[in-house]
Amino acid sequence: MAGKEKESAERDELAESLNDLFTNVSAMVKGDLQGTNNLLQLLEKMNLRIAEEYNGFGDVASGLRVFVEQLKVKNSNFDEYVQQIDAIDQQVTEFEAVISMLDKYVCLLESKVRSAYDNIAT
């Protein structure tokens, strides 16, 4: 009988050891799964935060698009003035050419008048 009690005690010890092993393995797997779950929750929070940030960028981009469209309208309003300025610049250039020709003519007349005055005085 002593042999059966010894065998029974060894089986109880083995069963207890296996039970501890399964409990520890279960705790390890549970901890690993909890760590993975925590990482996934963190990733989800990061994704939500980034989505909020991109929503903000979308609002900024929409605002910039409206601003650019307003600038295009204002720029098109200036086209008429730019054309007028170009026409005035062309007229000024032509006017300067006429003035240059008149200046040369006046200089020529002045030299003829001086020459005639010098001839009369002598």
Biopython code that builds the backbone (N, CA, C, O; Angstrom):
import numpy as np
from Bio.PDB.StructureBuilder import StructureBuilder

atoms = [
    (1, "MET", "N", (0.789, -1.186, 0.000)),
    (1, "MET", "CA", (0.000, 0.000, 0.000)),
    (1, "MET", "C", (0.834, 1.254, 0.000)),
    (1, "MET", "O", (0.434, 2.293, -0.526)),
    (2, "ALA", "N", (1.975, 1.143, 0.585)),
    (2, "ALA", "CA", (2.869, 2.272, 0.644)),
    (2, "ALA", "C", (3.276, 2.693, -0.761)),
    (2, "ALA", "O", (3.510, 3.874, -1.017)),
    (3, "GLY", "N", (3.357, 1.754, -1.644)),
    (3, "GLY", "CA", (3.730, 2.045, -3.024)),
    (3, "GLY", "C", (2.634, 2.822, -3.725)),
    (3, "GLY", "O", (2.902, 3.711, -4.533)),
    (4, "LYS", "N", (1.366, 2.468, -3.400)),
    (4, "LYS", "CA", (0.255, 3.175, -4.042)),
    (4, "LYS", "C", (0.133, 4.585, -3.495)),
    (4, "LYS", "O", (-0.196, 5.511, -4.237)),
    (5, "GLU", "N", (0.392, 4.761, -2.210)),
    (5, "GLU", "CA", (0.324, 6.104, -1.623)),
    (5, "GLU", "C", (1.435, 6.978, -2.188)),
    (5, "GLU", "O", (1.244, 8.162, -2.467)),
    (6, "LYS", "N", (2.596, 6.362, -2.348)),
    (6, "LYS", "CA", (3.723, 7.103, -2.909)),
    (6, "LYS", "C", (3.404, 7.490, -4.350)),
    (6, "LYS", "O", (3.658, 8.623, -4.761)),
    (7, "GLU", "N", (2.854, 6.564, -5.110)),
    (7, "GLU", "CA", (2.496, 6.824, -6.498)),
    (7, "GLU", "C", (1.397, 7.887, -6.565)),
    (7, "GLU", "O", (1.420, 8.757, -7.436)),
    (8, "SER", "N", (0.452, 7.813, -5.655)),
    (8, "SER", "CA", (-0.641, 8.782, -5.608)),
    (8, "SER", "C", (-0.086, 10.160, -5.252)),
    (8, "SER", "O", (-0.521, 11.165, -5.815)),
    (9, "ALA", "N", (0.868, 10.217, -4.324)),
    (9, "ALA", "CA", (1.477, 11.483, -3.926)),
    (9, "ALA", "C", (2.266, 12.076, -5.096)),
    (9, "ALA", "O", (2.250, 13.288, -5.311)),
    (10, "GLU", "N", (2.957, 11.212, -5.849)),
    (10, "GLU", "CA", (3.707, 11.679, -7.012)),
    (10, "GLU", "C", (2.759, 12.208, -8.080)),
    (10, "GLU", "O", (3.041, 13.206, -8.744)),
    (11, "ARG", "N", (1.599, 11.502, -8.237)),
    (11, "ARG", "CA", (0.622, 11.956, -9.231)),
    (11, "ARG", "C", (0.018, 13.297, -8.798)),
    (11, "ARG", "O", (-0.193, 14.180, -9.629)),
    (12, "ASP", "N", (-0.258, 13.445, -7.506)),
    (12, "ASP", "CA", (-0.795, 14.720, -7.015)),
    (12, "ASP", "C", (0.226, 15.836, -7.226)),
    (12, "ASP", "O", (-0.120, 16.951, -7.619)),
    (13, "GLU", "N", (1.484, 15.512, -6.959)),
    (13, "GLU", "CA", (2.547, 16.511, -7.147)),
    (13, "GLU", "C", (2.692, 16.845, -8.627)),
    (13, "GLU", "O", (2.869, 18.009, -8.983)),
    (14, "LEU", "N", (2.618, 15.835, -9.490)),
    (14, "LEU", "CA", (2.698, 16.035, -10.936)),
    (14, "LEU", "C", (1.497, 16.846, -11.419)),
    (14, "LEU", "O", (1.643, 17.768, -12.221)),
    (15, "ALA", "N", (0.310, 16.492, -10.922)),
    (15, "ALA", "CA", (-0.907, 17.215, -11.302)),
    (15, "ALA", "C", (-0.813, 18.664, -10.840)),
    (15, "ALA", "O", (-1.217, 19.580, -11.556)),
    (16, "GLU", "N", (-0.280, 18.862, -9.647)),
    (16, "GLU", "CA", (-0.134, 20.219, -9.115)),
    (16, "GLU", "C", (0.888, 21.004, -9.945)),
    (16, "GLU", "O", (0.685, 22.184, -10.234)),
    (17, "SER", "N", (1.966, 20.353, -10.317)),
    (17, "SER", "CA", (2.990, 20.997, -11.148)),
    (17, "SER", "C", (2.422, 21.346, -12.522)),
    (17, "SER", "O", (2.666, 22.434, -13.044)),
    (18, "LEU", "N", (1.665, 20.417, -13.105)),
    (18, "LEU", "CA", (1.055, 20.683, -14.414)),
    (18, "LEU", "C", (0.020, 21.801, -14.302)),
    (18, "LEU", "O", (-0.092, 22.657, -15.180)),
    (19, "ASN", "N", (-0.722, 21.774, -13.218)),
    (19, "ASN", "CA", (-1.709, 22.826, -12.996)),
    (19, "ASN", "C", (-1.013, 24.183, -12.873)),
    (19, "ASN", "O", (-1.475, 25.168, -13.451)),
    (20, "ASP", "N", (0.093, 24.243, -12.126)),
    (20, "ASP", "CA", (0.867, 25.488, -12.013)),
    (20, "ASP", "C", (1.409, 25.910, -13.369)),
    (20, "ASP", "O", (1.392, 27.092, -13.712)),
    (21, "LEU", "N", (1.894, 24.928, -14.144)),
    (21, "LEU", "CA", (2.429, 25.213, -15.478)),
    (21, "LEU", "C", (1.341, 25.821, -16.358)),
    (21, "LEU", "O", (1.559, 26.855, -16.989)),
    (22, "PHE", "N", (0.174, 25.185, -16.404)),
    (22, "PHE", "CA", (-0.921, 25.696, -17.231)),
    (22, "PHE", "C", (-1.391, 27.068, -16.743)),
    (22, "PHE", "O", (-1.724, 27.937, -17.549)),
    (23, "THR", "N", (-1.415, 27.257, -15.420)),
    (23, "THR", "CA", (-1.811, 28.553, -14.860)),
    (23, "THR", "C", (-0.812, 29.629, -15.268)),
    (23, "THR", "O", (-1.196, 30.729, -15.668)),
    (24, "ASN", "N", (0.475, 29.300, -15.163)),
    (24, "ASN", "CA", (1.520, 30.276, -15.532)),
    (24, "ASN", "C", (1.516, 30.570, -17.034)),
    (24, "ASN", "O", (1.668, 31.719, -17.449)),
    (25, "VAL", "N", (1.341, 29.512, -17.849)),
    (25, "VAL", "CA", (1.278, 29.711, -19.308)),
    (25, "VAL", "C", (0.054, 30.548, -19.655)),
    (25, "VAL", "O", (0.113, 31.442, -20.499)),
    (26, "SER", "N", (-1.065, 30.240, -18.986)),
    (26, "SER", "CA", (-2.291, 31.009, -19.215)),
    (26, "SER", "C", (-2.092, 32.467, -18.831)),
    (26, "SER", "O", (-2.544, 33.356, -19.552)),
    (27, "ALA", "N", (-1.424, 32.734, -17.707)),
    (27, "ALA", "CA", (-1.156, 34.098, -17.268)),
    (27, "ALA", "C", (-0.227, 34.806, -18.260)),
    (27, "ALA", "O", (-0.404, 35.989, -18.549)),
    (28, "MET", "N", (0.764, 34.073, -18.778)),
    (28, "MET", "CA", (1.688, 34.647, -19.743)),
    (28, "MET", "C", (0.950, 35.010, -21.033)),
    (28, "MET", "O", (1.147, 36.101, -21.569)),
    (29, "VAL", "N", (0.107, 34.110, -21.535)),
    (29, "VAL", "CA", (-0.650, 34.369, -22.768)),
    (29, "VAL", "C", (-1.608, 35.538, -22.538)),
    (29, "VAL", "O", (-1.756, 36.415, -23.389)),
    (30, "LYS", "N", (-2.261, 35.531, -21.360)),
    (30, "LYS", "CA", (-3.178, 36.617, -21.032)),
    (30, "LYS", "C", (-2.431, 37.951, -20.989)),
    (30, "LYS", "O", (-2.935, 38.947, -21.508)),
    (31, "GLY", "N", (-1.257, 37.992, -20.391)),
    (31, "GLY", "CA", (-0.446, 39.214, -20.343)),
    (31, "GLY", "C", (-0.018, 39.662, -21.730)),
    (31, "GLY", "O", (-0.043, 40.851, -22.049)),
    (32, "ASP", "N", (0.379, 38.688, -22.557)),
    (32, "ASP", "CA", (0.783, 39.006, -23.923)),
    (32, "ASP", "C", (-0.398, 39.576, -24.713)),
    (32, "ASP", "O", (-0.249, 40.559, -25.440)),
    (33, "LEU", "N", (-1.559, 38.959, -24.568)),
    (33, "LEU", "CA", (-2.754, 39.440, -25.253)),
    (33, "LEU", "C", (-3.157, 40.829, -24.736)),
    (33, "LEU", "O", (-3.588, 41.682, -25.513)),
    (34, "GLN", "N", (-3.016, 41.049, -23.438)),
    (34, "GLN", "CA", (-3.334, 42.363, -22.868)),
    (34, "GLN", "C", (-2.386, 43.425, -23.413)),
    (34, "GLN", "O", (-2.808, 44.546, -23.697)),
    (35, "GLY", "N", (-1.095, 43.078, -23.561)),
    (35, "GLY", "CA", (-0.122, 44.003, -24.149)),
    (35, "GLY", "C", (-0.480, 44.333, -25.584)),
    (35, "GLY", "O", (-0.415, 45.491, -25.997)),
    (36, "THR", "N", (-0.862, 43.307, -26.349)),
    (36, "THR", "CA", (-1.274, 43.529, -27.743)),
    (36, "THR", "C", (-2.520, 44.398, -27.788)),
    (36, "THR", "O", (-2.629, 45.301, -28.618)),
    (37, "ASN", "N", (-3.459, 44.119, -26.892)),
    (37, "ASN", "CA", (-4.688, 44.909, -26.827)),
    (37, "ASN", "C", (-4.373, 46.370, -26.488)),
    (37, "ASN", "O", (-4.958, 47.283, -27.069)),
    (38, "ASN", "N", (-3.458, 46.584, -25.558)),
    (38, "ASN", "CA", (-3.059, 47.954, -25.204)),
    (38, "ASN", "C", (-2.428, 48.671, -26.393)),
    (38, "ASN", "O", (-2.686, 49.853, -26.625)),
    (39, "LEU", "N", (-1.594, 47.944, -27.148)),
    (39, "LEU", "CA", (-0.976, 48.538, -28.336)),
    (39, "LEU", "C", (-2.033, 48.904, -29.379)),
    (39, "LEU", "O", (-1.958, 49.959, -30.007)),
    (40, "LEU", "N", (-3.008, 48.029, -29.553)),
    (40, "LEU", "CA", (-4.068, 48.310, -30.526)),
    (40, "LEU", "C", (-4.914, 49.505, -30.086)),
    (40, "LEU", "O", (-5.321, 50.313, -30.920)),
    (41, "GLN", "N", (-5.179, 49.623, -28.792)),
    (41, "GLN", "CA", (-5.922, 50.785, -28.298)),
    (41, "GLN", "C", (-5.129, 52.069, -28.518)),
    (41, "GLN", "O", (-5.690, 53.096, -28.899)),
    (42, "LEU", "N", (-3.824, 52.003, -28.277)),
    (42, "LEU", "CA", (-2.974, 53.163, -28.517)),
    (42, "LEU", "C", (-2.985, 53.539, -29.994)),
    (42, "LEU", "O", (-3.082, 54.715, -30.342)),
    (43, "LEU", "N", (-2.886, 52.541, -30.852)),
    (43, "LEU", "CA", (-2.908, 52.778, -32.295)),
    (43, "LEU", "C", (-4.238, 53.399, -32.717)),
    (43, "LEU", "O", (-4.266, 54.296, -33.559)),
    (44, "GLU", "N", (-5.328, 52.925, -32.139)),
    (44, "GLU", "CA", (-6.642, 53.480, -32.454)),
    (44, "GLU", "C", (-6.715, 54.949, -32.032)),
    (44, "GLU", "O", (-7.225, 55.782, -32.781)),
    (45, "LYS", "N", (-6.214, 55.271, -30.849)),
    (45, "LYS", "CA", (-6.226, 56.658, -30.383)),
    (45, "LYS", "C", (-5.363, 57.538, -31.280)),
    (45, "LYS", "O", (-5.728, 58.672, -31.589)),
    (46, "MET", "N", (-4.211, 57.002, -31.698)),
    (46, "MET", "CA", (-3.333, 57.768, -32.588)),
    (46, "MET", "C", (-4.028, 58.014, -33.930)),
    (46, "MET", "O", (-3.946, 59.112, -34.480)),
    (47, "ASN", "N", (-4.707, 57.000, -34.453)),
    (47, "ASN", "CA", (-5.417, 57.152, -35.729)),
    (47, "ASN", "C", (-6.521, 58.200, -35.617)),
    (47, "ASN", "O", (-6.713, 59.007, -36.527)),
    (48, "LEU", "N", (-7.248, 58.185, -34.494)),
    (48, "LEU", "CA", (-8.296, 59.187, -34.296)),
    (48, "LEU", "C", (-7.702, 60.590, -34.228)),
    (48, "LEU", "O", (-8.264, 61.534, -34.784)),
    (49, "ARG", "N", (-6.577, 60.723, -33.553)),
    (49, "ARG", "CA", (-5.913, 62.029, -33.437)),
    (49, "ARG", "C", (-5.426, 62.520, -34.796)),
    (49, "ARG", "O", (-5.564, 63.696, -35.131)),
    (50, "ILE", "N", (-4.865, 61.619, -35.561)),
    (50, "ILE", "CA", (-4.386, 61.987, -36.902)),
    (50, "ILE", "C", (-5.562, 62.345, -37.801)),
    (50, "ILE", "O", (-5.469, 63.269, -38.608)),
    (51, "ALA", "N", (-6.670, 61.614, -37.664)),
    (51, "ALA", "CA", (-7.859, 61.936, -38.457)),
    (51, "ALA", "C", (-8.354, 63.344, -38.121)),
    (51, "ALA", "O", (-8.752, 64.086, -39.019)),
    (52, "GLU", "N", (-8.333, 63.716, -36.848)),
    (52, "GLU", "CA", (-8.727, 65.070, -36.452)),
    (52, "GLU", "C", (-7.787, 66.097, -37.074)),
    (52, "GLU", "O", (-8.220, 67.141, -37.562)),
    (53, "GLU", "N", (-6.500, 65.783, -37.049)),
    (53, "GLU", "CA", (-5.506, 66.698, -37.622)),
    (53, "GLU", "C", (-5.750, 66.885, -39.112)),
    (53, "GLU", "O", (-5.711, 68.009, -39.611)),
    (54, "TYR", "N", (-6.002, 65.785, -39.828)),
    (54, "TYR", "CA", (-6.255, 65.882, -41.266)),
    (54, "TYR", "C", (-7.552, 66.620, -41.553)),
    (54, "TYR", "O", (-7.650, 67.323, -42.558)),
    (55, "ASN", "N", (-8.551, 66.472, -40.688)),
    (55, "ASN", "CA", (-9.775, 67.247, -40.861)),
    (55, "ASN", "C", (-9.453, 68.730, -40.779)),
    (55, "ASN", "O", (-9.984, 69.529, -41.551)),
    (56, "GLY", "N", (-8.586, 69.098, -39.849)),
    (56, "GLY", "CA", (-8.156, 70.487, -39.744)),
    (56, "GLY", "C", (-7.444, 70.945, -41.005)),
    (56, "GLY", "O", (-7.653, 72.067, -41.467)),
    (57, "PHE", "N", (-6.599, 70.076, -41.568)),
    (57, "PHE", "CA", (-5.902, 70.424, -42.805)),
    (57, "PHE", "C", (-6.899, 70.611, -43.941)),
    (57, "PHE", "O", (-6.725, 71.484, -44.791)),
    (58, "GLY", "N", (-7.942, 69.788, -43.954)),
    (58, "GLY", "CA", (-8.966, 69.927, -44.989)),
    (58, "GLY", "C", (-9.654, 71.263, -44.898)),
    (58, "GLY", "O", (-9.927, 71.898, -45.916)),
    (59, "ASP", "N", (-9.940, 71.700, -43.671)),
    (59, "ASP", "CA", (-10.564, 73.010, -43.479)),
    (59, "ASP", "C", (-9.631, 74.123, -43.951)),
    (59, "ASP", "O", (-10.067, 75.075, -44.599)),
    (60, "VAL", "N", (-8.346, 73.995, -43.623)),
    (60, "VAL", "CA", (-7.368, 75.003, -44.052)),
    (60, "VAL", "C", (-7.273, 75.025, -45.577)),
    (60, "VAL", "O", (-7.229, 76.094, -46.187)),
    (61, "ALA", "N", (-7.244, 73.841, -46.187)),
    (61, "ALA", "CA", (-7.149, 73.766, -47.653)),
    (61, "ALA", "C", (-8.383, 74.389, -48.301)),
    (61, "ALA", "O", (-8.268, 75.085, -49.310)),
    (62, "SER", "N", (-9.558, 74.143, -47.731)),
    (62, "SER", "CA", (-10.779, 74.745, -48.279)),
    (62, "SER", "C", (-10.718, 76.265, -48.163)),
    (62, "SER", "O", (-11.093, 76.984, -49.090)),
    (63, "GLY", "N", (-10.246, 76.742, -47.026)),
    (63, "GLY", "CA", (-10.112, 78.186, -46.847)),
    (63, "GLY", "C", (-9.127, 78.789, -47.838)),
    (63, "GLY", "O", (-9.367, 79.864, -48.387)),
    (64, "LEU", "N", (-8.016, 78.090, -48.064)),
    (64, "LEU", "CA", (-7.025, 78.584, -49.025)),
    (64, "LEU", "C", (-7.596, 78.599, -50.440)),
    (64, "LEU", "O", (-7.321, 79.515, -51.215)),
    (65, "ARG", "N", (-8.387, 77.589, -50.772)),
    (65, "ARG", "CA", (-8.991, 77.537, -52.103)),
    (65, "ARG", "C", (-9.907, 78.737, -52.312)),
    (65, "ARG", "O", (-9.874, 79.367, -53.369)),
    (66, "VAL", "N", (-10.720, 79.056, -51.314)),
    (66, "VAL", "CA", (-11.608, 80.220, -51.399)),
    (66, "VAL", "C", (-10.780, 81.494, -51.530)),
    (66, "VAL", "O", (-11.108, 82.373, -52.327)),
    (67, "PHE", "N", (-9.705, 81.593, -50.744)),
    (67, "PHE", "CA", (-8.846, 82.775, -50.790)),
    (67, "PHE", "C", (-8.216, 82.937, -52.175)),
    (67, "PHE", "O", (-8.154, 84.048, -52.702)),
    (68, "VAL", "N", (-7.752, 81.843, -52.760)),
    (68, "VAL", "CA", (-7.133, 81.900, -54.090)),
    (68, "VAL", "C", (-8.163, 82.317, -55.135)),
    (68, "VAL", "O", (-7.856, 83.094, -56.038)),
    (69, "GLU", "N", (-9.375, 81.804, -55.012)),
    (69, "GLU", "CA", (-10.416, 82.201, -55.962)),
    (69, "GLU", "C", (-10.711, 83.698, -55.848)),
    (69, "GLU", "O", (-10.910, 84.371, -56.859)),
    (70, "GLN", "N", (-10.741, 84.217, -54.622)),
    (70, "GLN", "CA", (-10.960, 85.650, -54.430)),
    (70, "GLN", "C", (-9.816, 86.459, -55.037)),
    (70, "GLN", "O", (-10.041, 87.506, -55.643)),
    (71, "LEU", "N", (-8.578, 85.962, -54.869)),
    (71, "LEU", "CA", (-7.431, 86.662, -55.470)),
    (71, "LEU", "C", (-7.508, 86.650, -56.992)),
    (71, "LEU", "O", (-7.141, 87.630, -57.641)),
    (72, "LYS", "N", (-7.983, 85.547, -57.562)),
    (72, "LYS", "CA", (-8.126, 85.488, -59.027)),
    (72, "LYS", "C", (-9.125, 86.525, -59.504)),
    (72, "LYS", "O", (-8.900, 87.187, -60.517)),
    (73, "VAL", "N", (-10.239, 86.670, -58.774)),
    (73, "VAL", "CA", (-11.246, 87.670, -59.155)),
    (73, "VAL", "C", (-10.633, 89.065, -59.072)),
    (73, "VAL", "O", (-10.803, 89.876, -59.983)),
    (74, "LYS", "N", (-9.921, 89.345, -57.979)),
    (74, "LYS", "CA", (-9.293, 90.660, -57.837)),
    (74, "LYS", "C", (-8.264, 90.891, -58.933)),
    (74, "LYS", "O", (-8.168, 91.991, -59.476)),
    (75, "ASN", "N", (-7.499, 89.862, -59.257)),
    (75, "ASN", "CA", (-6.479, 89.978, -60.293)),
    (75, "ASN", "C", (-7.121, 90.259, -61.646)),
    (75, "ASN", "O", (-6.601, 91.056, -62.428)),
    (76, "SER", "N", (-8.240, 89.614, -61.923)),
    (76, "SER", "CA", (-8.900, 89.865, -63.202)),
    (76, "SER", "C", (-9.434, 91.297, -63.257)),
    (76, "SER", "O", (-9.509, 91.887, -64.335)),
    (77, "ASN", "N", (-9.803, 91.859, -62.107)),
    (77, "ASN", "CA", (-10.231, 93.256, -62.079)),
    (77, "ASN", "C", (-9.078, 94.196, -62.416)),
    (77, "ASN", "O", (-9.301, 95.277, -62.963)),
    (78, "PHE", "N", (-7.867, 93.803, -62.100)),
    (78, "PHE", "CA", (-6.701, 94.636, -62.380)),
    (78, "PHE", "C", (-6.240, 94.528, -63.832)),
    (78, "PHE", "O", (-5.472, 95.370, -64.298)),
    (79, "ASP", "N", (-6.695, 93.511, -64.549)),
    (79, "ASP", "CA", (-6.278, 93.344, -65.942)),
    (79, "ASP", "C", (-6.610, 94.583, -66.784)),
    (79, "ASP", "O", (-5.810, 95.014, -67.614)),
    (80, "GLU", "N", (-7.782, 95.135, -66.561)),
    (80, "GLU", "CA", (-8.179, 96.337, -67.306)),
    (80, "GLU", "C", (-7.208, 97.478, -67.028)),
    (80, "GLU", "O", (-6.802, 98.193, -67.944)),
    (81, "TYR", "N", (-6.839, 97.647, -65.761)),
    (81, "TYR", "CA", (-5.912, 98.726, -65.391)),
    (81, "TYR", "C", (-4.516, 98.472, -65.958)),
    (81, "TYR", "O", (-3.826, 99.402, -66.375)),
    (82, "VAL", "N", (-4.111, 97.208, -65.969)),
    (82, "VAL", "CA", (-2.793, 96.871, -66.532)),
    (82, "VAL", "C", (-2.769, 97.206, -68.019)),
    (82, "VAL", "O", (-1.773, 97.727, -68.520)),
    (83, "GLN", "N", (-3.851, 96.912, -68.722)),
    (83, "GLN", "CA", (-3.916, 97.247, -70.152)),
    (83, "GLN", "C", (-3.859, 98.766, -70.346)),
    (83, "GLN", "O", (-3.195, 99.256, -71.260)),
    (84, "GLN", "N", (-4.558, 99.506, -69.480)),
    (84, "GLN", "CA", (-4.521, 100.971, -69.572)),
    (84, "GLN", "C", (-3.110, 101.494, -69.306)),
    (84, "GLN", "O", (-2.645, 102.411, -69.981)),
    (85, "ILE", "N", (-2.436, 100.907, -68.321)),
    (85, "ILE", "CA", (-1.061, 101.324, -68.011)),
    (85, "ILE", "C", (-0.137, 101.022, -69.184)),
    (85, "ILE", "O", (0.733, 101.828, -69.513)),
    (86, "ASP", "N", (-0.321, 99.866, -69.816)),
    (86, "ASP", "CA", (0.500, 99.520, -70.978)),
    (86, "ASP", "C", (0.261, 100.508, -72.119)),
    (86, "ASP", "O", (1.205, 100.921, -72.793)),
    (87, "ALA", "N", (-1.009, 100.888, -72.335)),
    (87, "ALA", "CA", (-1.321, 101.853, -73.400)),
    (87, "ALA", "C", (-0.692, 103.211, -73.088)),
    (87, "ALA", "O", (-0.141, 103.860, -73.977)),
    (88, "ILE", "N", (-0.773, 103.639, -71.826)),
    (88, "ILE", "CA", (-0.163, 104.919, -71.418)),
    (88, "ILE", "C", (1.352, 104.862, -71.605)),
    (88, "ILE", "O", (1.963, 105.824, -72.070)),
    (89, "ASP", "N", (1.951, 103.728, -71.238)),
    (89, "ASP", "CA", (3.406, 103.575, -71.409)),
    (89, "ASP", "C", (3.786, 103.690, -72.881)),
    (89, "ASP", "O", (4.783, 104.328, -73.220)),
    (90, "GLN", "N", (2.994, 103.073, -73.754)),
    (90, "GLN", "CA", (3.264, 103.156, -75.194)),
    (90, "GLN", "C", (3.148, 104.607, -75.678)),
    (90, "GLN", "O", (3.971, 105.081, -76.461)),
    (91, "GLN", "N", (2.110, 105.300, -75.196)),
    (91, "GLN", "CA", (1.924, 106.703, -75.597)),
    (91, "GLN", "C", (3.067, 107.578, -75.092)),
    (91, "GLN", "O", (3.530, 108.469, -75.804)),
    (92, "VAL", "N", (3.523, 107.326, -73.866)),
    (92, "VAL", "CA", (4.645, 108.097, -73.313)),
    (92, "VAL", "C", (5.903, 107.861, -74.134)),
    (92, "VAL", "O", (6.662, 108.795, -74.391)),
    (93, "THR", "N", (6.126, 106.626, -74.543)),
    (93, "THR", "CA", (7.299, 106.315, -75.365)),
    (93, "THR", "C", (7.240, 107.079, -76.686)),
    (93, "THR", "O", (8.234, 107.654, -77.128)),
    (94, "GLU", "N", (6.066, 107.078, -77.307)),
    (94, "GLU", "CA", (5.909, 107.810, -78.569)),
    (94, "GLU", "C", (6.061, 109.312, -78.347)),
    (94, "GLU", "O", (6.663, 110.004, -79.169)),
    (95, "PHE", "N", (5.517, 109.821, -77.237)),
    (95, "PHE", "CA", (5.620, 111.245, -76.908)),
    (95, "PHE", "C", (7.077, 111.653, -76.698)),
    (95, "PHE", "O", (7.501, 112.727, -77.123)),
    (96, "GLU", "N", (7.834, 110.780, -76.035)),
    (96, "GLU", "CA", (9.258, 111.056, -75.819)),
    (96, "GLU", "C", (9.991, 111.136, -77.154)),
    (96, "GLU", "O", (10.888, 111.964, -77.317)),
    (97, "ALA", "N", (9.619, 110.284, -78.111)),
    (97, "ALA", "CA", (10.262, 110.321, -79.436)),
    (97, "ALA", "C", (9.939, 111.638, -80.138)),
    (97, "ALA", "O", (10.812, 112.237, -80.767)),
    (98, "VAL", "N", (8.673, 112.094, -80.031)),
    (98, "VAL", "CA", (8.292, 113.367, -80.661)),
    (98, "VAL", "C", (9.048, 114.516, -80.007)),
    (98, "VAL", "O", (9.540, 115.405, -80.701)),
    (99, "ILE", "N", (9.147, 114.508, -78.687)),
    (99, "ILE", "CA", (9.867, 115.567, -77.965)),
    (99, "ILE", "C", (11.332, 115.588, -78.380)),
    (99, "ILE", "O", (11.914, 116.661, -78.547)),
    (100, "SER", "N", (11.931, 114.418, -78.548)),
    (100, "SER", "CA", (13.332, 114.354, -78.972)),
    (100, "SER", "C", (13.500, 114.981, -80.356)),
    (100, "SER", "O", (14.457, 115.714, -80.606)),
    (101, "MET", "N", (12.548, 114.678, -81.256)),
    (101, "MET", "CA", (12.622, 115.267, -82.603)),
    (101, "MET", "C", (12.438, 116.785, -82.535)),
    (101, "MET", "O", (13.143, 117.525, -83.221)),
    (102, "LEU", "N", (11.488, 117.253, -81.705)),
    (102, "LEU", "CA", (11.272, 118.696, -81.559)),
    (102, "LEU", "C", (12.506, 119.377, -80.963)),
    (102, "LEU", "O", (12.859, 120.484, -81.370)),
    (103, "ASP", "N", (13.152, 118.731, -80.014)),
    (103, "ASP", "CA", (14.356, 119.292, -79.398)),
    (103, "ASP", "C", (15.454, 119.462, -80.437)),
    (103, "ASP", "O", (16.135, 120.486, -80.470)),
    (104, "LYS", "N", (15.621, 118.458, -81.280)),
    (104, "LYS", "CA", (16.640, 118.570, -82.341)),
    (104, "LYS", "C", (16.285, 119.704, -83.308)),
    (104, "LYS", "O", (17.160, 120.454, -83.741)),
    (105, "TYR", "N", (14.989, 119.822, -83.643)),
    (105, "TYR", "CA", (14.555, 120.884, -84.558)),
    (105, "TYR", "C", (14.773, 122.268, -83.942)),
    (105, "TYR", "O", (15.222, 123.198, -84.614)),
    (106, "VAL", "N", (14.439, 122.388, -82.626)),
    (106, "VAL", "CA", (14.644, 123.668, -81.943)),
    (106, "VAL", "C", (16.132, 124.004, -81.900)),
    (106, "VAL", "O", (16.507, 125.158, -82.110)),
    (107, "CYS", "N", (16.970, 123.030, -81.636)),
    (107, "CYS", "CA", (18.429, 123.269, -81.623)),
    (107, "CYS", "C", (18.907, 123.740, -82.996)),
    (107, "CYS", "O", (19.730, 124.650, -83.097)),
    (108, "LEU", "N", (18.381, 123.111, -84.053)),
    (108, "LEU", "CA", (18.759, 123.510, -85.413)),
    (108, "LEU", "C", (18.300, 124.937, -85.694)),
    (108, "LEU", "O", (19.065, 125.731, -86.241)),
    (109, "LEU", "N", (17.046, 125.279, -85.322)),
    (109, "LEU", "CA", (16.543, 126.643, -85.511)),
    (109, "LEU", "C", (17.375, 127.649, -84.717)),
    (109, "LEU", "O", (17.689, 128.733, -85.208)),
    (110, "GLU", "N", (17.728, 127.279, -83.488)),
    (110, "GLU", "CA", (18.534, 128.168, -82.647)),
    (110, "GLU", "C", (19.871, 128.449, -83.303)),
    (110, "GLU", "O", (20.338, 129.588, -83.315)),
    (111, "SER", "N", (20.491, 127.403, -83.852)),
    (111, "SER", "CA", (21.794, 127.634, -84.492)),
    (111, "SER", "C", (21.643, 128.490, -85.746)),
    (111, "SER", "O", (22.519, 129.302, -86.046)),
    (112, "LYS", "N", (20.531, 128.316, -86.491)),
    (112, "LYS", "CA", (20.308, 129.162, -87.678)),
    (112, "LYS", "C", (20.061, 130.616, -87.273)),
    (112, "LYS", "O", (20.571, 131.533, -87.916)),
    (113, "VAL", "N", (19.273, 130.830, -86.200)),
    (113, "VAL", "CA", (19.003, 132.193, -85.738)),
    (113, "VAL", "C", (20.302, 132.839, -85.276)),
    (113, "VAL", "O", (20.550, 134.000, -85.601)),
    (114, "ARG", "N", (21.121, 132.141, -84.545)),
    (114, "ARG", "CA", (22.404, 132.700, -84.106)),
    (114, "ARG", "C", (23.293, 133.031, -85.301)),
    (114, "ARG", "O", (23.959, 134.066, -85.345)),
    (115, "SER", "N", (23.276, 132.113, -86.268)),
    (115, "SER", "CA", (24.095, 132.350, -87.452)),
    (115, "SER", "C", (23.614, 133.599, -88.187)),
    (115, "SER", "O", (24.412, 134.427, -88.627)),
    (116, "ALA", "N", (22.279, 133.717, -88.311)),
    (116, "ALA", "CA", (21.710, 134.884, -89.012)),
    (116, "ALA", "C", (22.003, 136.153, -88.203)),
    (116, "ALA", "O", (22.350, 137.179, -88.788)),
    (117, "TYR", "N", (21.877, 136.108, -86.915)),
    (117, "TYR", "CA", (22.133, 137.265, -86.046)),
    (117, "TYR", "C", (23.608, 137.663, -86.127)),
    (117, "TYR", "O", (23.948, 138.845, -86.153)),
    (118, "ASP", "N", (24.486, 136.632, -86.166)),
    (118, "ASP", "CA", (25.900, 136.934, -86.285)),
    (118, "ASP", "C", (26.215, 137.582, -87.646)),
    (118, "ASP", "O", (27.068, 138.465, -87.734)),
    (119, "ASN", "N", (25.520, 137.137, -88.703)),
    (119, "ASN", "CA", (25.747, 137.702, -90.028)),
    (119, "ASN", "C", (25.258, 139.158, -90.099)),
    (119, "ASN", "O", (25.879, 139.994, -90.755)),
    (120, "ILE", "N", (24.151, 139.449, -89.424)),
    (120, "ILE", "CA", (23.596, 140.804, -89.440)),
    (120, "ILE", "C", (24.506, 141.727, -88.611)),
    (120, "ILE", "O", (24.734, 142.878, -88.984)),
    (121, "ALA", "N", (25.005, 141.231, -87.522)),
    (121, "ALA", "CA", (25.828, 142.053, -86.625)),
    (121, "ALA", "C", (27.173, 142.360, -87.263)),
    (121, "ALA", "O", (27.779, 143.377, -86.924)),
    (122, "THR", "N", (27.636, 141.577, -88.118)),
    (122, "THR", "CA", (28.939, 141.844, -88.699)),
    (122, "THR", "C", (28.906, 142.651, -89.911)),
    (122, "THR", "O", (29.954, 142.939, -90.489)),
]
sb = StructureBuilder()
sb.init_structure("model")
sb.init_model(0)
sb.init_chain("A")
sb.init_seg("    ")
for serial, (resi, resn, name, xyz) in enumerate(atoms, 1):
    if name == "N":
        sb.init_residue(resn, " ", resi, " ")
    sb.init_atom(name, np.array(xyz, "f"), 0.0, 1.0, " ", f" {name:<3s}", serial, name[0])
structure = sb.get_structure()
